[in-house]
């Protein structure tokens, strides 16, 4: 599903970037296994012995860290009593994460235009994108070359509520559907700010009702919570001041274009 909506958006068949945004920020993010301590207790209570000459039994959760679960429930990473990580889901999810990262921005060399389709963090040879979403409705783009910049606002933001700046000074962008367009120079920082709020919804999933709190596009809480390894318990995303950490950003010399 993520592959299709991303491909249709890139091809210009339809603007489905909001679908890409929702799936990436929610299911693709939460289905990736990052914490593993809980798995040992679960395996001791629910695990089954696998007798196979190629079976590995030592440090299995740590070996699986970073892979994606293929059978997660609405509020629990372990949604199946036995199956956790089917090989198809792990491979496809990793591939889609790369493709979303690759296609979230694009540069038209002939038109000297940089287009940012998804307001997520990304370093590139053309610009560095710093996103504060969902903590704040803010994104800053630091340009490494002079060009026209087009920033696509998400479905929950309205053009009339947006404030666009260049180096902290308010400017009036040109609007092309959901894209705010300005021209800036190398070294400039283009900023876009808009209100972000929380809303509650009730979703009927697999025969049960779940109350979710959505901030922007991100599900930041779901109840009732999961039992084994709860997902969508993300109170850190509800803070107006996002957490920061110092890191070295990698800019690829080239990207793969197999699809």
N, C-alpha and C positions, 0 to 999 in steps of 0.2 A: 504493500500500500504506500509506504513512504517513497519507494523507488518511483512509483507511477506518478504521484502528485508532484514530485520534484522534477521528473522528466517532462511532464506536461508544462510546468512553469518555465523551465529552461527553453523548451521548444516554442514557447509563445502560444500554445494551444489554449491555455487557460491560466489565469493567475490563481495558483493554489498554494502560494507561499505561506498562508496562514495555517494550512493543513500540515505543511512541513514543520512549521514552528511548533505547533501543538504536539505532534508526535515526537519530535526531537527533545523538547523540554520535559516531556512527561514519560512516555513509555520507553523510549530509547535510553533516556538517562536513568530511570529507576530500575530498569531490567538488567542493568550492568551490575555484576557482583563485585562490590568493593570491600565489604566486611565479611569475614569468614568465621569468626569465633563461634557463632551460633550454630554452625553446621555440624560441629562435632557432637553436641548434645542431641541435635535432631537425628543424626545418623545412629547414635547409640540407642535411641528410642524407636526409630522407624526404619533404619537401614536394613538392607538384605545382603547376604554374602554373595559375592560374585566369584564364581570359580572359572577362571579363564587364564590361559598361559600368559596372556598379555595384560592382564588386569593389574593395576597399581593401587596399593592400599595406603601408602605413606604420604602424608601431607597433601591429600587430594584437594581439600578446599583451597589451600594456598596455590596449588597448581592451576586451579580454575579461576583465580582472582582475575577480574578484567573481562571475563566472558559474559555472555548474556543468557539469562534464563528464558526458556521457551514455553514454560507452563505456569507463569506467575498468575496469581489471582488478583482481584481488584485491589486488595489491600495487603497482600502477602507475597513475598518473593517466591516462597515455596508453595506453589498452588496445586501441586500434584503430590500424592503420597510417596512416590518413588522417583519419578523422572524430574530432573532439574535443568540440565543444559543439553538439549539436542544439538547435534553438530550443525544442522542446517541453520538454526537460529543464531548460533555463535558466529558462523561465517558470514551470513547475510547481514547481521547487525553491524559487525565490524566494517564491512564494505560500505554500508549505508552511512555510517558515521563519517567515514572519509569523504564520501561523495557530497554529503551535506556541507561539510567543512570546505570542500573544493568549490562548490557552486553557490555558496551564500553571498559571494561577491564576484563581480566580473568587470573586466576592463575592455572597453572598446578603444583600441589604439587609434583608429582612424578618426573617431569622433572626440578623442581625448575625454572620455567619460567613464567615471568609476561608478558602478551601481552596487549598492548594498541592499540585498534582498532580505536578509535576516539580521536583526540587531543583536548579534552575539559577538563574543570576544574572538578576535582573529588578527593575526599578524600576516602581512603580505608585503611583496616588494613595492607596492603602490601606496599603501596606507596601513596604519594600525588602528583597529577598532576596539574601543573600550566600552563595554556595555554594563550598565548598572541594573538592568532588568533581571528579576522582578522587584528588587529592593526599591529602586527608584525608576521612574520613567525618564531615563536619560541615556544617551549614547554620545560618545565623543570620537571623532575620526581625525587622526593626525596624519596629514598628507605628506607624502614623500616625493610628490611631483605636482606640477600645476595641472589642474583638470576641472571638469565639471563633475560635481558629486550629486548623486541621486540616492536618497535614503528612503526606504519603504517603511512606513509606519504600520504597526500591527492592527488587526481588525478592531481591537478595543479602544484605539486612540482616534481622535477626530482631528482633522486638519486645522480647524479653527481654534483648537486648544493647544496647538504646538507652538513652541518658541524656538526659533532657529538662530544660531549665533555663529560668528566667525571671530575667533580669538576673543570671545567674551562679549562681543558687540552684537546687538540684535540686528538681524537682517530679514528681509522679506523674501522667502523662497518662491520659486515658481512651482506650482503644483501640477503634476502629471498623474492623474488618478491618485494612487496611494503614495506616490513618490514626491518628496520635497527636494527640489533641485536648486543648487547654488553653484557658483564658480569660485574657486579658491586657488591659492598659490602654494608652492612647496613650503613646508614648515607651518602652514596654517592649521588650526584646529577647528573643525566644523562640529558644532554641537547641536543636538536636538533634544528638547525636553517636552514632556507632556504628562498629564496626571495619570496616576495608576491607583487602582482601588481593588479591594477584595469583594468577592460576592460568593454567596452560598448557593449550591445546587444539590438536588437529590437525583442520583442516578440509579437506575434499576439495572443491575449487572448480575448475570447468572442466577436469577431467581431471588435476589436480595436487594434491598434498598441501601444505598450508601450515601451519606452526606459528605459532600466535598466542599472545601474552601479553595477558591481559585483567585490567584493574584496575578493580574494581567492574563497570561496564558498558562502559567504554572499552577498545578495542583499542589498546594502547600500543606494540606491536611485532609485526611479521609477517616471517617468513622462509620462503623466500628473498625478499630485498627486490626491489623493482622496478628496472628498468634505466634508464628514461628520466626519470621524475619519481616516485620512490618515495612511497607513501602509508603511513599508519599507522606511521611512524617518529616516535614522540612521547616521547622520553626525559624531556622537561620535565614530563610528567604523572606520572612515577614518583617525583618528589621529594615528600617529606612536607611541605615548606614551599613552598606555591604562590607563584609570582611575582606581583608586584603592579604596577599602574601607576595613576597618578592620572588620573582622567577626570571629565568632567561628564556626569551621567546625565540622560537625557531622559525626561520623563513626559508621555505623550500626553493631550490633553484628552478625546479620544474614540477609540474603536476601531471598525474596520469590521466589520460582521456580515453580510457577503454570503453566508456559508456556515457 
